């Protein structure tokens, strides 16, 4: 039973108790008190039954259920320090030379048993996983994330907080049960320390309760068998 109905029932109990107290005080020594008490109890029971029936009849709010495959890495790109501006070199001084980025693929499957209406995917990524970029490939000047989430700009949202970047978008009008969609985000997986880090993946859609899952990226396992690529992009 939902909280709002429990609150109504508590209020109903308190109201009935107050009514009985008033009735008792106003009818001391009078015979009609019993009859009035029975009538008030009948009204209380009827209202309580109506609330319980209303609670049972209200449809339960559906909850999103999603499965996320083990992330995959593709399309390695290298960025040499001598191709960066002075400011960017300073920001990347703790990273290996060359800095390596990869497309990290997150395959998400709708396991809810119902179609998601206007689904929104959100990724919370540590901000220190941005990769070098720039309009001039011979002089890289920025740090950023690239993603196929950017294919649709209409509802794209990017929010940077103290330690993370949140990328959110609604790229499809609906998402059927059992359907799998893969989103890739280019980031620095190997920062030289090769320590695991978390990406938080959220799925929300209209008229449902959303879900957030933690995906742990372990560079030791993800980078096995990937050969370096000597290009900047």
VMD Tcl script that draws the C-alpha trace (Angstrom):
set ca {
  {0.00 0.00 0.00}
  {1.32 3.42 -0.93}
  {2.40 5.88 1.76}
  {-0.32 8.38 0.89}
  {-3.04 5.82 1.67}
  {-1.39 4.90 4.96}
  {-1.36 8.58 5.90}
  {-5.06 8.84 5.06}
  {-5.81 5.80 7.24}
  {-3.86 7.26 10.18}
  {-5.75 10.54 9.80}
  {-8.99 8.56 9.64}
  {-8.14 6.73 12.86}
  {-7.27 9.98 14.64}
  {-10.45 11.62 13.37}
  {-12.55 8.69 14.52}
  {-10.91 8.73 17.94}
  {-11.50 12.48 18.31}
  {-15.11 12.05 17.23}
  {-15.64 9.32 19.83}
  {-14.19 11.52 22.56}
  {-16.48 14.41 21.64}
  {-19.44 12.04 21.40}
  {-18.64 10.57 24.81}
  {-18.31 13.97 26.47}
  {-21.56 15.26 24.96}
  {-23.69 12.21 25.75}
  {-22.71 11.20 29.26}
  {-25.80 9.77 30.96}
  {-27.79 9.60 27.72}
  {-28.96 6.32 26.11}
  {-28.48 7.43 22.43}
  {-24.70 7.31 22.94}
  {-24.50 3.61 21.99}
  {-26.49 4.08 18.81}
  {-24.39 7.09 17.77}
  {-21.22 5.15 18.48}
  {-22.35 2.28 16.26}
  {-23.21 4.72 13.46}
  {-19.80 6.45 13.68}
  {-18.02 3.09 13.71}
  {-19.95 2.04 10.62}
  {-18.94 5.22 8.81}
  {-15.29 4.68 9.79}
  {-15.30 1.07 8.57}
  {-16.92 2.11 5.26}
  {-14.31 4.85 4.67}
  {-11.48 2.48 5.59}
  {-12.78 -0.16 3.16}
  {-13.07 2.48 0.42}
  {-9.44 3.58 0.94}
  {-8.16 0.00 0.85}
  {-10.13 -0.71 -2.33}
  {-8.85 2.49 -3.93}
  {-5.26 1.59 -3.03}
  {-5.61 -1.93 -4.48}
  {-7.21 -0.64 -7.68}
  {-4.50 1.92 -8.42}
  {-1.97 0.47 -10.89}
  {1.50 -0.17 -9.52}
  {4.24 2.11 -10.83}
  {6.54 0.20 -13.15}
  {10.29 0.09 -12.60}
  {13.04 0.05 -15.20}
  {15.19 -3.09 -15.39}
  {18.26 -3.06 -17.61}
  {21.20 -5.37 -18.35}
  {24.58 -3.88 -19.24}
  {27.13 -6.10 -21.00}
  {30.81 -6.13 -20.08}
  {32.32 -2.97 -21.67}
  {34.44 -3.37 -24.79}
  {37.27 -1.16 -26.06}
  {37.87 -0.23 -29.71}
  {39.48 2.49 -31.84}
  {42.56 3.34 -29.82}
  {44.00 6.80 -30.45}
  {47.33 8.22 -29.22}
  {48.17 11.82 -28.30}
  {51.84 12.79 -27.92}
  {52.79 15.50 -25.46}
  {54.80 17.38 -28.07}
  {51.59 17.83 -30.10}
  {49.84 19.62 -27.23}
  {49.74 23.25 -26.25}
  {51.77 24.26 -23.22}
  {48.67 24.49 -21.01}
  {47.40 21.08 -22.11}
  {50.82 19.51 -21.61}
  {50.75 20.78 -18.04}
  {47.31 19.23 -17.48}
  {48.46 15.91 -18.93}
  {51.90 15.78 -17.30}
  {50.81 12.95 -14.98}
  {49.63 10.83 -17.92}
  {51.86 8.55 -20.01}
  {53.35 9.82 -23.27}
  {51.56 9.13 -25.52}
  {48.18 9.52 -23.85}
  {45.87 6.75 -25.07}
  {42.11 6.93 -25.46}
  {39.56 4.29 -26.53}
  {35.94 4.06 -27.43}
  {34.32 2.30 -24.49}
  {31.18 0.48 -25.64}
  {28.27 0.07 -23.21}
  {25.61 -2.35 -24.53}
  {22.31 -1.77 -22.68}
  {19.34 -4.17 -22.99}
  {15.75 -3.41 -21.98}
  {14.86 -6.21 -19.51}
  {11.75 -4.53 -18.08}
  {9.14 -6.51 -20.01}
  {7.55 -3.31 -21.32}
  {8.46 -0.62 -23.85}
  {10.39 2.34 -22.50}
  {8.72 5.59 -23.60}
  {11.18 8.37 -24.41}
  {14.12 6.66 -22.68}
  {16.96 8.81 -21.37}
  {20.46 7.38 -20.94}
  {22.89 9.11 -18.59}
  {26.58 8.38 -17.96}
  {28.51 9.76 -15.00}
  {32.24 9.52 -15.80}
  {35.24 10.64 -13.71}
  {36.28 13.99 -15.14}
  {39.96 13.00 -15.21}
  {39.15 10.46 -17.95}
  {38.77 13.14 -20.64}
  {41.00 12.75 -23.68}
  {43.01 15.42 -25.54}
  {41.41 17.07 -28.56}
  {41.67 20.15 -30.73}
  {40.61 21.65 -34.05}
  {44.20 21.38 -35.20}
  {45.42 17.79 -34.78}
  {48.96 19.07 -34.84}
  {48.29 21.23 -31.79}
  {45.91 19.68 -29.29}
  {44.51 22.19 -26.83}
  {41.45 20.74 -25.06}
  {40.23 17.85 -22.96}
  {36.85 16.33 -23.78}
  {34.66 13.25 -24.14}
  {33.40 12.16 -27.56}
  {30.38 9.88 -27.93}
  {27.67 8.70 -30.29}
  {25.29 10.24 -27.73}
  {26.20 13.51 -29.48}
  {24.54 12.34 -32.73}
  {21.32 13.98 -31.57}
  {21.85 17.45 -30.15}
  {18.22 18.33 -29.39}
  {18.07 16.82 -25.90}
  {21.78 16.43 -25.19}
  {22.77 17.57 -21.69}
  {26.33 17.77 -20.35}
  {26.95 18.74 -16.74}
  {30.36 18.98 -15.10}
  {30.57 18.71 -11.34}
  {33.60 18.67 -9.06}
  {34.85 15.20 -9.94}
  {32.67 13.96 -12.79}
  {31.06 14.73 -16.11}
  {27.43 13.68 -16.64}
  {26.39 13.08 -20.25}
  {22.66 12.56 -20.84}
  {20.54 12.22 -23.97}
  {17.31 10.79 -25.35}
  {18.17 9.48 -28.80}
  {15.15 7.26 -29.51}
  {11.39 7.78 -29.00}
  {10.89 4.27 -27.60}
  {12.87 1.17 -26.63}
  {11.21 -2.25 -26.93}
  {11.66 -5.16 -24.47}
  {14.70 -7.30 -25.24}
  {16.20 -4.67 -27.55}
  {19.90 -3.89 -27.13}
  {21.45 -0.50 -27.93}
  {25.17 0.20 -27.71}
  {26.53 3.59 -26.68}
  {30.23 4.38 -26.96}
  {32.14 7.09 -25.14}
  {35.76 7.90 -25.91}
  {37.84 8.29 -22.77}
  {41.26 7.63 -21.25}
  {41.11 4.14 -19.78}
  {44.82 3.79 -18.99}
  {46.09 6.77 -17.00}
  {49.36 5.04 -16.18}
  {48.17 3.67 -12.83}
  {45.76 1.15 -14.34}
  {43.46 1.36 -11.34}
  {39.80 0.32 -11.77}
  {37.27 3.15 -11.89}
  {33.49 3.38 -12.01}
  {31.07 4.73 -14.60}
  {27.48 5.15 -13.40}
  {24.85 4.36 -16.05}
  {21.27 5.55 -15.49}
  {18.13 4.73 -17.48}
  {14.94 6.77 -17.06}
  {11.73 6.94 -19.06}
  {8.25 8.42 -18.76}
  {5.85 7.07 -16.09}
  {8.39 4.69 -14.54}
  {10.95 4.61 -11.75}
  {14.46 4.82 -13.19}
  {17.55 2.83 -12.34}
  {21.29 3.51 -11.91}
  {23.90 0.77 -12.28}
  {27.61 0.86 -11.51}
  {29.94 -0.35 -14.27}
  {33.52 -0.93 -13.12}
  {36.22 -0.52 -15.76}
  {39.41 -2.46 -15.03}
  {42.21 -1.34 -17.38}
  {44.21 -4.54 -16.79}
  {41.45 -6.68 -18.26}
  {40.08 -4.27 -20.86}
  {43.45 -3.47 -22.48}
  {44.50 -7.08 -23.08}
  {45.23 -7.73 -26.74}
  {44.76 -4.10 -27.86}
  {47.65 -2.85 -29.97}
  {48.69 0.83 -29.89}
  {47.77 3.05 -32.81}
  {50.14 5.84 -33.76}
  {47.65 8.48 -34.86}
  {45.99 11.51 -33.31}
  {42.16 11.78 -33.56}
}
mol new
graphics top color blue
foreach p $ca { graphics top sphere $p radius 0.5 }
foreach p [lrange $ca 0 end-1] q [lrange $ca 1 end] { graphics top cylinder $p $q radius 0.2 }
display resetview
